[in-house]
Amino acid sequence: MTDQLQLNPDVESIPYADRKKILDATRGRTDLADLSSGNPDVPMPPYVQARLKEAVESGYAPYTDYYGIPQLRSRIAQYLQETCAIAVDPDSELLVTHGVQQALYLVLRTILRRGDQVLIPSPHYANYDLDPVASGGRPVLVPLDEEDGFTPDPHRLDQAITPRTRAILFSNPNNPLGVTWTRPTLEVVADLARRHDLYVLVDEVYRDFHPQRLTSIAALPGMRERTFVFNGFSKSYFMMGLRTGYVAGPASIIDHVKQLSYVVALCPSYLGQIAALATFDCPRSQVEPVYAEFHSCLELLYDSVTRLPGVSCVRPDCGLYLFPNVSCSGMTSLELSLDLIREAGVITLPGTEFGSAGAGHLRLSVCAGREQVELGVRRLGERLVELSKNGSGGNTLDR
């Protein structure tokens, strides 16, 4: 092949994760209990549906402001002030995007130079180490220990920093771990960022699922000017396919992120923005019972999993996931996930999908609802007991 026809090495270097192997193994199966999904299996709130229906029936779906409908940006800024104690200028410090995933790529593509490094506490959301690669940078995974409740070790983070380190990226509340870093932990990360002059990218898409008001790292002293806050409407209002998210950050950088966004997408989806705007007037009675049910299912899943012999798990406090240690099976995470599909009829995601620090773990989800959780955890338990009887897990399942 000639040089002219070769691929961009940044794109060619984007790795493929284990999730494809899981999807291939489930193809054609209709008998599987789903503990893997990231799609909450509930409809959008009726209020949002009604506003969206009105927009569709009007017959219009025009281009919008390149950076998001002004009224939507204003409501987002109000939300950030009220829930995160962050003052954001909706015109210069905010951009509406096609979901959080696009916003992450746009920011990293803007701030990274070829070879720059991004610290990612890990296990981490699977796509976090793909975006730096696609942007010409390099992800540096910093392991989190289960014994510490998956909170970061300041010394380990500090030791991972080099002259090429540009940013630190994490989610809070965390996917896949289901835990939330509290203010003292965030202050440790903020101190690190200030001392080493790093950007901070924090994905807060699960914020609304937490029953308490959470601290945002952007609200800590000296952090507003170096922090990018990502959020969206996919999870909180069950409109994943409408792909509407946003990023708030320092105006001097957001100005360039906007230019890149224009090149990539011109403007966000009109209908997605109409639905997003409706969420700010949606009665809380249409969403809070759903949050409560997911939290109840998460507690059920945690209690059930931690009763399984040989399995340990950090208690989740928010979101839709937990991350049990199933090394007692004697298999790798991927081997066990594939085995569970074949032999037990239950879908999980291997912990290594979320970085090498996830070895020995599975990510389990409550997105498919209570019936699937109950069926899935029963099948998971039966298979682990069967493996222990067959000797695959050694004696660890008996502890």
Salt bridges, closest charged atoms under 4 A:
ASP10 OD2 - ARG114 NH2 2.88
ASP24 OD2 - LYS20 NZ 3.27
ASP24 OD1 - ARG27 NH1 2.84
ASP31 OD1 - ARG29 NE 2.89
GLU54 OE2 - ARG51 NH2 2.61
ASP65 OD1 - ARG73 NH2 3.50
ASP91 OD1 - ARG73 NH1 3.18
GLU93 OE1 - ARG224 NH2 3.34
ASP116 OD2 - ARG113 NE 3.11
ASP116 OD1 - ARG164 NH2 2.95
ASP129 OD2 - HIS124 NE2 3.59
ASP145 OD1 - ARG156 NH1 3.37
GLU146 OE1 - HIS361 NE2 3.15
ASP158 OD1 - ARG195 NH1 3.32
ASP158 OD1 - HIS196 NE2 2.86
GLU187 OE2 - ARG183 NE 2.99
ASP191 OD2 - ARG195 NE 2.86
ASP197 OD1 - ARG226 NH1 3.12
GLU204 OE1 - ARG207 NE 3.11
ASP281 OD1 - ARG75 NH2 3.21
GLU288 OE2 - ARG284 NE 3.30
GLU293 OE2 - ARG370 NE 2.94
GLU299 OE1 - ARG315 NH1 2.89
ASP317 OD2 - HIS210 NE2 3.96
ASP339 OD2 - ARG383 NE 2.68
GLU353 OE2 - ARG19 NE 2.90
GLU382 OE2 - ARG378 NH1 3.33
GLU386 OE1 - ARG383 NH1 3.25
